[in-house]
Amino acid sequence: MYLLRIVFLEPFKAVLGDISRRELYWLFISNAHIPILCSRRAAVIASRVRLISLIFFVCTPLWIPLDALFLPANLWQAVAVAHIVASVCFLGLTISARRVMTINAALAHMLLMLLVPAVFYSFVYVYLASANLDWLATSFSMGYTILPFVVVAGMGIFPLTYVESIAITVPILLVQIVATSLELPVFNWPSFVGSLWLLVLISGVATLSCCSQLALMILLVRENIRDSLTGCFARAGGQEMLEFQFEQARRNRTRLTLAFLDLDNFKSINDTYGHDAGDLAIRSAASAIQLHLRASDLLVRWGGEEFLLVFPGASADEARLALERIVGSGFGYRPDGSSLTASIGVAERVEDEAASWSELIEIADRRMYRAKEIGRNRLIGAAEEAPTKGTLAR
């Protein structure tokens, strides 16, 4: 692990700038990517697949007149059919990619888009290399040998992980090796070695380009979804995460609990001690809350002194236990030395029969305001007939 960090991660960090160690590992594998990053990456990949497929759909048939001009009649017609088939495939990808919603579907479309020219190249190479061509037709057919380079270079416009990039380039290199190792007359071994080495170099540059684009996307997503003061999710990012978690819970028929938390009498801190003191109190409360959350739980700064806690897969009772630990440990202190307290409303998807994530928030928000109305420093959920006084009262 230390060698991996020194040889691979630290150079990436030096080149890519302000990126955390956790985010550095995201450049290598995608299993730990957060849902927002996956959705943004899927949208970018799908949009670029549509654009490139549309361009190739238009441009691929334009090569047919050149085939007719330079190749014998018994050869160019079959190659023209291959052009048309490839063009139709690109059209299908252009249409199909419009409905892509998930990262796996986006990657599948990208692989298919790159596979079309690879298969086309293999067919044309074998077909023309087996024919007895004159010097003019042979020189023209050499133009098809740039297709593997186009495919590898084209990969560089996609935000891919290191593993994904390698998984794409290796089959392309194998196609090049298998095709040219047949010692067919289109190629000779010196040109094969030179072209293969050039293809490897382009693959390396394309891989770095893919990882650089992914790193930039990670930084942009972080800036958009993270609250600069507390480091937890900002409202916009929290909404997107909550929407994803709600749909997952609905699809899998699992529990999802929300807690709407509002710091008590917070306005008096800003009015008496200034906004810097208020910011310090908010940062302290966020840090205290995060200490007791699971890796799968979400903390969202909803606005001002309001926080939203999301407990995927947890019932209301399980979330209550976590909230009691948080309240018991405290939210930090006010500038005068007294303890910060909070009013909390809890709602659960199944128990409260919420039809949407926004309705679930409304239920938790209503209960939070009810807790404030009857004295603050309380937690109110659906399962209790009367509010339970918070354990923090210092």
N, C-alpha and C positions, 0 to 999 in steps of 0.2 A: 504493500500500500504506500509506503514511504517513497519507493522508487517510482511508482505511478505518479505520485504528486510532484516529484522533482522533475521527471522527464517530460510529463505531459501537461499536468494541471497548471504548474507555475508559469511555463511559457505562455499558455493560453491566457492566464490572468494578466500577464505583462502586456500582451497584445490587445486584449479585449477590454482592459480597464476595470472599472468599478463593478465587479461581479463577485458575489459571495462564493465560499467554498462549496456550499450546497448547490448553488446554481452552476458551478463549474462541472459538477457531475451530471447535471442535466444536459450538458453539451455532448456527453458520451452515450447515455441511455435515456430513453423516454418513459420508462416505467413509473418514475416518480414525478412526472410533470403534473402540475396542478390543472384542474379542469379548464380554467380560463385560458391558460397557455395552450392547451390542446385545441380548444375551440378556435382561438385566434390563428394558430398554426394551420388548422384544417381549412379555415377560410382563405388564408393566403395561398396555400398550396393549390386549392381547388380553383381559385381565380387565375393563377398562373398556368395551370393545366388547360383551362378554357382558352386563354389567350394564345398559348403556343400551339395547341391543337388546331385552333382556327387558322393560324398563320400557315401551318403545314398542310391543312386541308386545301387551302387556296394555292399554295406554292408547289405541292407535290405533282399535280398534273401538268404544271408548266414545263416540266423536264421532258415530257413525252416528245414534243417536236424535235428536241435535240437528239433523243434516242433514234428517232426516225431518220434524222439527217446523217448520223455517224455510224449507226449499226446496220448490219444486214437485215433485210426484210424478214427473214425467218427468225430473227432474234428480237428485234425491237418490239414486235407485237406482244410477245409474252412478257417482256419487261414493262410494256405499257399497261398490261392487265395488272401487274404487281403494283404499279403506281396508283391505279384506280382503286384497288383493294385497300392499299395503305391510306389513301385519301378518305375513303368511306369510313375506315376505322377512326381516323382523326375527327371526322364529323360526328361520329357516335360519341366519342369522348367529350367533344365540345358540348353536346347536348346533355349527356349524362352527368357531367361535372357540375351542372347548375343545381342539382339536387343533393349534392354532397353535404353532409352535416357533421360527420365524425372524422377524427384524425385517421382512423384505419381506412375508411372509405377514400379519403383524400390521398393517402399513400398508395392505395391500390390503383387509383386512377393515374397517379404519377408513374407508377411502375408500368402500367399498360401503355401509357404514352411513350415511355422510353423503350418499351419492348417492340413496338411497331417498327421503328427504323432499324432496330437490331435484327429482327426477323427478315425485314426487307433486304438489308445488307447481305445477310447470309444467303438468301435465295439468289440475288443478283450476282453475288460473287461466284458461287458454285456454277450457276447457269452460264455466265459469260466465260469463266475460266475453263470450262470444258469445251468451249467452241474454238474453232480455228479462226482467229481474228487477224486482220491486217494491222499494220503499224498504227494507222489512224484510229481505228476502232479500239485497239488496245490502249492507246493514249487517252482516248475519251473515257474508256471504262475505268481508268485510274481515278476519275472524279468520284466514283462511288466509295473509294477507300477512305474518304474523309468522314463518312457517316459515323463510325465509332467515335471519332474525335468530337463531332457535333453533339452526340448523345452525352458523352462525359462532360463536355463543357457546359451543355445546357442544364445539367444537374446542379450547377453552381448557383442558379437563381432561386433555389428552394431552401427554406430554413430546415435543415436536417441535422440529426445528431451524427456523431462520428461513426457509430455502429451502423446507422441507416445508410450513410454515404458509402461505407465499405461494402455493405451488402448489395448495393447497386453496382458499384464499379467492378467488383470481382467477376460477376457473370459476363460483363462486357469485355473484360480482359480475356476471359476464357473463350468467348466467341472469336475474338481476334486471333488467339493462339491456335485454336482448333482449325479455323478456316485457313490460316496461312501455313500451318504445318503440313497441309496436304500437298505442298509443293506444286501447286497448280501454276500454270504459266503466267498468270496475272502478276504474281509476286515472285521475288527471289529472296533468299535468306538474308543477305545484307540489308535489304530494304525492310524486311520483316523485323529484324532486330532493332533497327532505327525507329520504325513506326511504333513498335511495342514500347520502347523506352520513352518516346515522346508521349504516348498514351498514358503511361504511368505518371509522368510529370504533370500532365494536364489533370489527371485524376487527383493528385495531391493538392494542386491549386484549387480545384473545384471543391474538394472536401473542406479545405480551409475556408473557402467562401461560404459553403453551407453552414458551417459552425459559426462563422462570424455573423451571418444573418440571424441565426438562432439566438446568439448572444445578444444582439441588438434587440430582438423581439422580447427576450427575457427581461432586459433592462426597461423597455418601454412598458411591458405588462406590470412590472414591479412599481414603476412610477405611477401608473394609472390606478392600481388596485390597493396600494399601500398608503396609509395615513402617515404623513411626514413627521408628525409630532409623536405618535405612539408606536409606530411600526406595525400596528395591526391593520386589518383590511379597512380601506376607506369605504364609504357608502356605495359608490358605483360598483366597485369590485365585490363587495359583500352581497349586493343584490344578485349579481351574476352567479356567484358561488351558491347562494341560497336557492336560487332558481334551479340550478343543477342538482343540488342535494334533494330538493323537494321532488323533482321528477324521478330521481333515482329511488327515493323512498316510495313514491307512488307506484312505480313500475315493479319494484321488488316487494311491495307490500310490507315495508318495514317501518319502524318508528322514526320520528324526527321531532325533537323538542327544541323550542326557542325560549330564550329568557331575555326580556327587555329590561335593561338596567339603567336607572337614572340616579346620578349622585345627588344626595340631598343637600338643599341649601347652598348650591354651588355658586349661585349668582352673588351671594354675599362675599365670597372669596375675591371675585373680580372687583367688586365695588369697594371693598375695604383694602385689599392688598395689591391690587393691580392684576393685569392679564398675565404677566410673567409667573406670578404665584399660582394663578389658575392653571396655566399650562403645566407647571410642575406637578400640581395635584392630579391632573388628568393623566399625565405620563406615569405617575406613581400608581394610580389606580389600575391602569392598563397592565403594568408590569406585575402587579399583585394578582390580577385575574389570570394572566397567562401562566403563572406558576402552577396552577391547579387544573389546567386543561389537558386533555389528551391530544395526541398528534393529529387525530382526525377532527377534533373540535375546531370551531372557528370563532374568532373574536373580531367584531366589526365595530368601528367607531361610527355610529349612526349619525351623529351630529352634536356638536357642543360637548356636553357632559353625558350624553346618552350612548350606551353600548348595547350591541346585540350579540348574544351568545348562542351559537348553533351547536346542537349535540346530535350528530347523525347516529342513527341506530339506537338511541337511548330513549327509554320511557320517561314519563314525567317524574316518576319516583327516583329513577337513576340520576336524572338531571338535578333533582332537588338535593341529592346527597352531594353532588359536586358543588352546587351553589352554597350549601351549608359549610363546606370546607372553605370556600372562598370567603364567605362572610365571617367565618370563625377566625381566619387568618388576618382579616382586615383589608381595607382598600388604601391604607396609608394614612397620613395625617394632614390636617388643615394647618395653615400657617400659625395659628394660635396654639398648636399642640394637641388639640382635640382630634378624635378619630373621624375619618371620613366614613359616612354611612351611605346606603343606597336603598332605593325602593325598586322591587323586582316583580315583574309579571311573567308568568310561565304559561306556555301553551304547547300542546302536543298535537301532531297532525291527525292521528287516528282518534284519540280521545275527544278532541274538540271538533272533529269532522270538518276540518278546513279543506276547502276545495282548491285553494291556491296558496302560494307562499305569501302573497300580500295579505290574504285573509288571516293567515296564521300570525303575521306581524300585528295586524289590527287587534286580534284577541289578546296577545301578550301586552301590547301597548295599553289597551283599556284596563287590564288588570294592574299594570304598573301605576297608572294614574289613580286607580282605586286604592292602592297601597299608600300613595301620597295623601289622599283625602282623609284617611283614617289614622294618620300619625307618622308616616314615613318609617324608614328602617325596617321594612317588612317585605315578606315574600308572599305573593298570592298566586295560587294555581286553581285549576278546575276541581281537583280532588278534595279540596278542603271547604268546609262550610264557613269557617271563620279564618281570618288572616292569622298567620303565625308570626310572632314578633321575632325580628332578627336577633341573632345571638351576639351581635357586636353592639355594645352600648357602653363604650368607655368614656 
